[in-house]
Amino acid sequence: MKIGIISDTHGCAETWVKVFDKFFYDADFIIHAGDVLYHGPRNDIPAEYNPKQLAELINSSTIPIIVSCGNCDAEVDSMVLDIPIQSPYCHIMANNFRIIATHGHKLSIDEQQMIASKYKASLFITGHTHIANLAKINGIIFLNPGSPSMSKRADGRGTIAILDDGSVSLIDIENGEVLQTELL
């Protein structure tokens, strides 16, 4: 099973197309950890900002998309998307893996670990920081896929993640380089 994992697209339709066509086209489903359409009041408006087009792309996707509510997602986003924006968590079972996705903007690292442990998660996904992170702690993988379109990494790389064949990999969207991998 292949699962595409993305967060913090912030209305960037061109980047969505690039990621979808290059990495997610053959995924069984996609998990989005929030901040789907709106650029956010603290961010500059990206040159490719087109939330209406991104909503249309998501709505026409032949691959199921599961979305967790981010701090920039609002009720109006639910009105233009044909899929639910779940809050505060998405609980997903896939091939005996328990996956929890949340935007994470209200959770400390300790709270994330407590929730992941309480729900016996194999994989706990957050977004919000726009900085990719992948770590295995007490047998649980904690993942932030970063942002493909508005990266706040020191090197500026746009990133996503893929769960495939029992491992999770962080990937640079420009060159496909695997930046880090953890086994489930």
PyRosetta script that sets phi, psi and omega in degrees:
from pyrosetta import init, pose_from_sequence

init()
pose = pose_from_sequence("MKIGIISDTHGCAETWVKVFDKFFYDADFIIHAGDVLYHGPRNDIPAEYNPKQLAELINSSTIPIIVSCGNCDAEVDSMVLDIPIQSPYCHIMANNFRIIATHGHKLSIDEQQMIASKYKASLFITGHTHIANLAKINGIIFLNPGSPSMSKRADGRGTIAILDDGSVSLIDIENGEVLQTELL")
pose.set_psi(1, 134.5)
pose.set_omega(1, 178.4)
pose.set_phi(2, -114.6)
pose.set_psi(2, 127.6)
pose.set_omega(2, 179.3)
pose.set_phi(3, -122.9)
pose.set_psi(3, 123.4)
pose.set_omega(3, 173.6)
pose.set_phi(4, -84.4)
pose.set_psi(4, 138.1)
pose.set_omega(4, -178.1)
pose.set_phi(5, -129.5)
pose.set_psi(5, 127.7)
pose.set_omega(5, -173.7)
pose.set_phi(6, -145.2)
pose.set_psi(6, 159.1)
pose.set_omega(6, 174.9)
pose.set_phi(7, -153.8)
pose.set_psi(7, 162.1)
pose.set_omega(7, 169.4)
pose.set_phi(8, 52.8)
pose.set_psi(8, 54.5)
pose.set_omega(8, 175.6)
pose.set_phi(9, -79.1)
pose.set_psi(9, -25.9)
pose.set_omega(9, 173.1)
pose.set_phi(10, 45.7)
pose.set_psi(10, 46.3)
pose.set_omega(10, 172.7)
pose.set_phi(11, 77.1)
pose.set_psi(11, 11.2)
pose.set_omega(11, -176.9)
pose.set_phi(12, -88.5)
pose.set_psi(12, 92.9)
pose.set_omega(12, -174.2)
pose.set_phi(13, -69.0)
pose.set_psi(13, -41.4)
pose.set_omega(13, -179.3)
pose.set_phi(14, -61.0)
pose.set_psi(14, -40.5)
pose.set_omega(14, 178.9)
pose.set_phi(15, -66.7)
pose.set_psi(15, -39.7)
pose.set_omega(15, 176.9)
pose.set_phi(16, -57.1)
pose.set_psi(16, -46.6)
pose.set_omega(16, -179.4)
pose.set_phi(17, -60.7)
pose.set_psi(17, -45.2)
pose.set_omega(17, 180.0)
pose.set_phi(18, -59.6)
pose.set_psi(18, -48.2)
pose.set_omega(18, -178.8)
pose.set_phi(19, -65.2)
pose.set_psi(19, -45.3)
pose.set_omega(19, -178.7)
pose.set_phi(20, -61.5)
pose.set_psi(20, -50.5)
pose.set_omega(20, -176.1)
pose.set_phi(21, -67.3)
pose.set_psi(21, -31.7)
pose.set_omega(21, -175.3)
pose.set_phi(22, -91.3)
pose.set_psi(22, -35.0)
pose.set_omega(22, -170.2)
pose.set_phi(23, -124.5)
pose.set_psi(23, -33.9)
pose.set_omega(23, -170.6)
pose.set_phi(24, -104.0)
pose.set_psi(24, -4.1)
pose.set_omega(24, -174.0)
pose.set_phi(25, -56.6)
pose.set_psi(25, -27.0)
pose.set_omega(25, -178.3)
pose.set_phi(26, -114.8)
pose.set_psi(26, 18.4)
pose.set_omega(26, 179.4)
pose.set_phi(27, -74.0)
pose.set_psi(27, 151.7)
pose.set_omega(27, 174.3)
pose.set_phi(28, -75.2)
pose.set_psi(28, -35.5)
pose.set_omega(28, 170.1)
pose.set_phi(29, -162.5)
pose.set_psi(29, 169.0)
pose.set_omega(29, -177.5)
pose.set_phi(30, -122.4)
pose.set_psi(30, 136.1)
pose.set_omega(30, 173.0)
pose.set_phi(31, -108.3)
pose.set_psi(31, 127.3)
pose.set_omega(31, 177.2)
pose.set_phi(32, -114.1)
pose.set_psi(32, 121.7)
pose.set_omega(32, -175.9)
pose.set_phi(33, -89.1)
pose.set_psi(33, 24.7)
pose.set_omega(33, 168.8)
pose.set_phi(34, 102.9)
pose.set_psi(34, 169.1)
pose.set_omega(34, -172.6)
pose.set_phi(35, 61.5)
pose.set_psi(35, 65.8)
pose.set_omega(35, -172.3)
pose.set_phi(36, -83.0)
pose.set_psi(36, -56.5)
pose.set_omega(36, -168.6)
pose.set_phi(37, -106.4)
pose.set_psi(37, -44.1)
pose.set_omega(37, -172.1)
pose.set_phi(38, -82.6)
pose.set_psi(38, 140.2)
pose.set_omega(38, -177.4)
pose.set_phi(39, -72.8)
pose.set_psi(39, -23.0)
pose.set_omega(39, 179.5)
pose.set_phi(40, 90.8)
pose.set_psi(40, 142.0)
pose.set_omega(40, -174.8)
pose.set_phi(41, -70.7)
pose.set_psi(41, -17.6)
pose.set_omega(41, -180.0)
pose.set_phi(42, -93.8)
pose.set_psi(42, -5.5)
pose.set_omega(42, -177.9)
pose.set_phi(43, -105.8)
pose.set_psi(43, 146.9)
pose.set_omega(43, 170.7)
pose.set_phi(44, -68.1)
pose.set_psi(44, 151.1)
pose.set_omega(44, 177.8)
pose.set_phi(45, -74.4)
pose.set_psi(45, 119.9)
pose.set_omega(45, -179.7)
pose.set_phi(46, -67.5)
pose.set_psi(46, 151.3)
pose.set_omega(46, -179.3)
pose.set_phi(47, -58.2)
pose.set_psi(47, -33.3)
pose.set_omega(47, -177.8)
pose.set_phi(48, -91.7)
pose.set_psi(48, 11.0)
pose.set_omega(48, -176.0)
pose.set_phi(49, -58.5)
pose.set_psi(49, 116.4)
pose.set_omega(49, 179.3)
pose.set_phi(50, -154.1)
pose.set_psi(50, 73.7)
pose.set_omega(50, -175.8)
pose.set_phi(51, -61.9)
pose.set_psi(51, -31.7)
pose.set_omega(51, 178.6)
pose.set_phi(52, -63.9)
pose.set_psi(52, -44.9)
pose.set_omega(52, 178.7)
pose.set_phi(53, -66.4)
pose.set_psi(53, -40.4)
pose.set_omega(53, 178.9)
pose.set_phi(54, -62.7)
pose.set_psi(54, -41.0)
pose.set_omega(54, 177.1)
pose.set_phi(55, -59.9)
pose.set_psi(55, -43.0)
pose.set_omega(55, 178.6)
pose.set_phi(56, -63.6)
pose.set_psi(56, -40.4)
pose.set_omega(56, 178.7)
pose.set_phi(57, -64.4)
pose.set_psi(57, -43.8)
pose.set_omega(57, 178.6)
pose.set_phi(58, -65.2)
pose.set_psi(58, -44.2)
pose.set_omega(58, -180.0)
pose.set_phi(59, -63.3)
pose.set_psi(59, -30.5)
pose.set_omega(59, -178.1)
pose.set_phi(60, -94.3)
pose.set_psi(60, 3.3)
pose.set_omega(60, -178.8)
pose.set_phi(61, -62.8)
pose.set_psi(61, 134.6)
pose.set_omega(61, 175.7)
pose.set_phi(62, -83.9)
pose.set_psi(62, -9.3)
pose.set_omega(62, 178.4)
pose.set_phi(63, -102.7)
pose.set_psi(63, 129.4)
pose.set_omega(63, 179.7)
pose.set_phi(64, -59.5)
pose.set_psi(64, 140.6)
pose.set_omega(64, 179.9)
pose.set_phi(65, -124.5)
pose.set_psi(65, 130.5)
pose.set_omega(65, 178.4)
pose.set_phi(66, -111.7)
pose.set_psi(66, 127.5)
pose.set_omega(66, -173.2)
pose.set_phi(67, -123.1)
pose.set_psi(67, 131.6)
pose.set_omega(67, 171.7)
pose.set_phi(68, -98.2)
pose.set_psi(68, 143.5)
pose.set_omega(68, -175.6)
pose.set_phi(69, -73.1)
pose.set_psi(69, 126.0)
pose.set_omega(69, 175.7)
pose.set_phi(70, -96.7)
pose.set_psi(70, 172.4)
pose.set_omega(70, -178.9)
pose.set_phi(71, -69.6)
pose.set_psi(71, -17.1)
pose.set_omega(71, 176.6)
pose.set_phi(72, -99.8)
pose.set_psi(72, -1.3)
pose.set_omega(72, 177.4)
pose.set_phi(73, -86.6)
pose.set_psi(73, 136.5)
pose.set_omega(73, -176.5)
pose.set_phi(74, -128.7)
pose.set_psi(74, 172.6)
pose.set_omega(74, 179.7)
pose.set_phi(75, -56.2)
pose.set_psi(75, -34.8)
pose.set_omega(75, -179.3)
pose.set_phi(76, -64.2)
pose.set_psi(76, -30.5)
pose.set_omega(76, 176.9)
pose.set_phi(77, -63.5)
pose.set_psi(77, -38.7)
pose.set_omega(77, 177.7)
pose.set_phi(78, -65.6)
pose.set_psi(78, -23.6)
pose.set_omega(78, 179.6)
pose.set_phi(79, -76.9)
pose.set_psi(79, -24.5)
pose.set_omega(79, -178.2)
pose.set_phi(80, -104.1)
pose.set_psi(80, -14.6)
pose.set_omega(80, 176.8)
pose.set_phi(81, -96.8)
pose.set_psi(81, 139.3)
pose.set_omega(81, 179.8)
pose.set_phi(82, -85.1)
pose.set_psi(82, 1.7)
pose.set_omega(82, 179.7)
pose.set_phi(83, -117.3)
pose.set_psi(83, 150.9)
pose.set_omega(83, -180.0)
pose.set_phi(84, -72.9)
pose.set_psi(84, 145.0)
pose.set_omega(84, 170.1)
pose.set_phi(85, -99.4)
pose.set_psi(85, 111.2)
pose.set_omega(85, -171.8)
pose.set_phi(86, -89.3)
pose.set_psi(86, 143.1)
pose.set_omega(86, -177.2)
pose.set_phi(87, -145.6)
pose.set_psi(87, 141.0)
pose.set_omega(87, -4.2)
pose.set_phi(88, -86.7)
pose.set_psi(88, -10.2)
pose.set_omega(88, -176.8)
pose.set_phi(89, -131.3)
pose.set_psi(89, 151.5)
pose.set_omega(89, 164.8)
pose.set_phi(90, -107.2)
pose.set_psi(90, 129.2)
pose.set_omega(90, 176.2)
pose.set_phi(91, -109.7)
pose.set_psi(91, 123.7)
pose.set_omega(91, -174.5)
pose.set_phi(92, -131.8)
pose.set_psi(92, 133.5)
pose.set_omega(92, 171.9)
pose.set_phi(93, -110.4)
pose.set_psi(93, 127.1)
pose.set_omega(93, 179.3)
pose.set_phi(94, -145.0)
pose.set_psi(94, 116.1)
pose.set_omega(94, 179.6)
pose.set_phi(95, 49.0)
pose.set_psi(95, 49.2)
pose.set_omega(95, 179.7)
pose.set_phi(96, 66.8)
pose.set_psi(96, 11.9)
pose.set_omega(96, 173.2)
pose.set_phi(97, -97.4)
pose.set_psi(97, 132.3)
pose.set_omega(97, 172.9)
pose.set_phi(98, -96.1)
pose.set_psi(98, 120.5)
pose.set_omega(98, -178.4)
pose.set_phi(99, -117.7)
pose.set_psi(99, 131.9)
pose.set_omega(99, 173.1)
pose.set_phi(100, -120.3)
pose.set_psi(100, 129.6)
pose.set_omega(100, 176.9)
pose.set_phi(101, -122.2)
pose.set_psi(101, 135.1)
pose.set_omega(101, 176.2)
pose.set_phi(102, -150.5)
pose.set_psi(102, 157.7)
pose.set_omega(102, 179.8)
pose.set_phi(103, -69.0)
pose.set_psi(103, -35.8)
pose.set_omega(103, 173.4)
pose.set_phi(104, 89.0)
pose.set_psi(104, 1.9)
pose.set_omega(104, -175.3)
pose.set_phi(105, -69.8)
pose.set_psi(105, -14.2)
pose.set_omega(105, -179.7)
pose.set_phi(106, -109.8)
pose.set_psi(106, 6.5)
pose.set_omega(106, -172.9)
pose.set_phi(107, -117.8)
pose.set_psi(107, 132.6)
pose.set_omega(107, 171.1)
pose.set_phi(108, -76.8)
pose.set_psi(108, 168.6)
pose.set_omega(108, 177.0)
pose.set_phi(109, -59.4)
pose.set_psi(109, -42.9)
pose.set_omega(109, 179.3)
pose.set_phi(110, -61.7)
pose.set_psi(110, -40.8)
pose.set_omega(110, 178.7)
pose.set_phi(111, -66.6)
pose.set_psi(111, -39.2)
pose.set_omega(111, 176.7)
pose.set_phi(112, -60.1)
pose.set_psi(112, -45.1)
pose.set_omega(112, -179.2)
pose.set_phi(113, -65.4)
pose.set_psi(113, -38.8)
pose.set_omega(113, 178.7)
pose.set_phi(114, -64.4)
pose.set_psi(114, -45.8)
pose.set_omega(114, -179.3)
pose.set_phi(115, -65.7)
pose.set_psi(115, -44.4)
pose.set_omega(115, 179.5)
pose.set_phi(116, -60.2)
pose.set_psi(116, -42.0)
pose.set_omega(116, 179.8)
pose.set_phi(117, -68.8)
pose.set_psi(117, -44.7)
pose.set_omega(117, -178.7)
pose.set_phi(118, -58.2)
pose.set_psi(118, -41.1)
pose.set_omega(118, -178.0)
pose.set_phi(119, -95.4)
pose.set_psi(119, 9.7)
pose.set_omega(119, 176.6)
pose.set_phi(120, 53.5)
pose.set_psi(120, 44.6)
pose.set_omega(120, -179.9)
pose.set_phi(121, -69.6)
pose.set_psi(121, 143.3)
pose.set_omega(121, 168.6)
pose.set_phi(122, -88.1)
pose.set_psi(122, -33.8)
pose.set_omega(122, -177.1)
pose.set_phi(123, -139.2)
pose.set_psi(123, 127.1)
pose.set_omega(123, 178.5)
pose.set_phi(124, -118.2)
pose.set_psi(124, 116.9)
pose.set_omega(124, -173.7)
pose.set_phi(125, -109.1)
pose.set_psi(125, 133.0)
pose.set_omega(125, 171.6)
pose.set_phi(126, -130.4)
pose.set_psi(126, 172.0)
pose.set_omega(126, 174.7)
pose.set_phi(127, -133.5)
pose.set_psi(127, -131.1)
pose.set_omega(127, 170.1)
pose.set_phi(128, 77.0)
pose.set_psi(128, -47.3)
pose.set_omega(128, -172.4)
pose.set_phi(129, -79.5)
pose.set_psi(129, -17.3)
pose.set_omega(129, -176.3)
pose.set_phi(130, 66.4)
pose.set_psi(130, 14.9)
pose.set_omega(130, 179.3)
pose.set_phi(131, -122.3)
pose.set_psi(131, 119.4)
pose.set_omega(131, -178.4)
pose.set_phi(132, -65.7)
pose.set_psi(132, 141.6)
pose.set_omega(132, 178.0)
pose.set_phi(133, -151.2)
pose.set_psi(133, 138.2)
pose.set_omega(133, 179.2)
pose.set_phi(134, -142.8)
pose.set_psi(134, 120.9)
pose.set_omega(134, -178.9)
pose.set_phi(135, -148.9)
pose.set_psi(135, 147.0)
pose.set_omega(135, 175.3)
pose.set_phi(136, -109.7)
pose.set_psi(136, 120.0)
pose.set_omega(136, -177.7)
pose.set_phi(137, -129.4)
pose.set_psi(137, 122.7)
pose.set_omega(137, -179.8)
pose.set_phi(138, 51.2)
pose.set_psi(138, 40.5)
pose.set_omega(138, 176.7)
pose.set_phi(139, 81.5)
pose.set_psi(139, -0.3)
pose.set_omega(139, 179.8)
pose.set_phi(140, -109.9)
pose.set_psi(140, 134.4)
pose.set_omega(140, 176.1)
pose.set_phi(141, -90.0)
pose.set_psi(141, 128.6)
pose.set_omega(141, 176.0)
pose.set_phi(142, -109.0)
pose.set_psi(142, 125.0)
pose.set_omega(142, -174.0)
pose.set_phi(143, -130.6)
pose.set_psi(143, 131.8)
pose.set_omega(143, 163.1)
pose.set_phi(144, -121.2)
pose.set_psi(144, 114.7)
pose.set_omega(144, -177.1)
pose.set_phi(145, -73.3)
pose.set_psi(145, -2.3)
pose.set_omega(145, -176.3)
pose.set_phi(146, 75.8)
pose.set_psi(146, -155.5)
pose.set_omega(146, 178.2)
pose.set_phi(147, -129.8)
pose.set_psi(147, 131.7)
pose.set_omega(147, 178.1)
pose.set_phi(148, -75.8)
pose.set_psi(148, -22.4)
pose.set_omega(148, -170.7)
pose.set_phi(149, -116.1)
pose.set_psi(149, -22.7)
pose.set_omega(149, -177.0)
pose.set_phi(150, -135.7)
pose.set_psi(150, 54.5)
pose.set_omega(150, -176.3)
pose.set_phi(151, -60.8)
pose.set_psi(151, 141.2)
pose.set_omega(151, 173.0)
pose.set_phi(152, -114.8)
pose.set_psi(152, 17.9)
pose.set_omega(152, 174.6)
pose.set_phi(153, -67.2)
pose.set_psi(153, 152.0)
pose.set_omega(153, 177.2)
pose.set_phi(154, -59.0)
pose.set_psi(154, -34.3)
pose.set_omega(154, -179.7)
pose.set_phi(155, -90.3)
pose.set_psi(155, -2.1)
pose.set_omega(155, 176.7)
pose.set_phi(156, 72.9)
pose.set_psi(156, 6.3)
pose.set_omega(156, -178.5)
pose.set_phi(157, -67.6)
pose.set_psi(157, 133.3)
pose.set_omega(157, 170.7)
pose.set_phi(158, -80.0)
pose.set_psi(158, 136.8)
pose.set_omega(158, -174.0)
pose.set_phi(159, -135.9)
pose.set_psi(159, 155.8)
pose.set_omega(159, 172.4)
pose.set_phi(160, -141.1)
pose.set_psi(160, -179.4)
pose.set_omega(160, 175.3)
pose.set_phi(161, -136.4)
pose.set_psi(161, 157.2)
pose.set_omega(161, 176.0)
pose.set_phi(162, -134.9)
pose.set_psi(162, 131.8)
pose.set_omega(162, 170.6)
pose.set_phi(163, -101.1)
pose.set_psi(163, 120.7)
pose.set_omega(163, -177.8)
pose.set_phi(164, -154.4)
pose.set_psi(164, 132.7)
pose.set_omega(164, 176.9)
pose.set_phi(165, 53.9)
pose.set_psi(165, 40.5)
pose.set_omega(165, 174.3)
pose.set_phi(166, 79.3)
pose.set_psi(166, 14.5)
pose.set_omega(166, 175.1)
pose.set_phi(167, -136.5)
pose.set_psi(167, 156.8)
pose.set_omega(167, 176.6)
pose.set_phi(168, -116.8)
pose.set_psi(168, 130.3)
pose.set_omega(168, -179.1)
pose.set_phi(169, -125.5)
pose.set_psi(169, 136.5)
pose.set_omega(169, 170.2)
pose.set_phi(170, -88.0)
pose.set_psi(170, 135.4)
pose.set_omega(170, -172.7)
pose.set_phi(171, -132.4)
pose.set_psi(171, 136.5)
pose.set_omega(171, 172.5)
pose.set_phi(172, -76.7)
pose.set_psi(172, 123.3)
pose.set_omega(172, -174.3)
pose.set_phi(173, -73.3)
pose.set_psi(173, -19.6)
pose.set_omega(173, -178.6)
pose.set_phi(174, -77.3)
pose.set_psi(174, -46.2)
pose.set_omega(174, -173.7)
pose.set_phi(175, -117.2)
pose.set_psi(175, -0.4)
pose.set_omega(175, 178.8)
pose.set_phi(176, 75.2)
pose.set_psi(176, 6.3)
pose.set_omega(176, -179.5)
pose.set_phi(177, -63.4)
pose.set_psi(177, 131.8)
pose.set_omega(177, 174.1)
pose.set_phi(178, -80.8)
pose.set_psi(178, 116.1)
pose.set_omega(178, -175.9)
pose.set_phi(179, -85.4)
pose.set_psi(179, -29.8)
pose.set_omega(179, -179.5)
pose.set_phi(180, -165.7)
pose.set_psi(180, 149.0)
pose.set_omega(180, 177.7)
pose.set_phi(181, -137.9)
pose.set_psi(181, 141.8)
pose.set_omega(181, 173.1)
pose.set_phi(182, -129.8)
pose.set_psi(182, 139.1)
pose.set_omega(182, 175.4)
pose.set_phi(183, -83.6)
pose.set_psi(183, 139.6)
pose.set_omega(183, 175.9)
pose.set_phi(184, -77.5)
pose.dump_pdb("model.pdb")
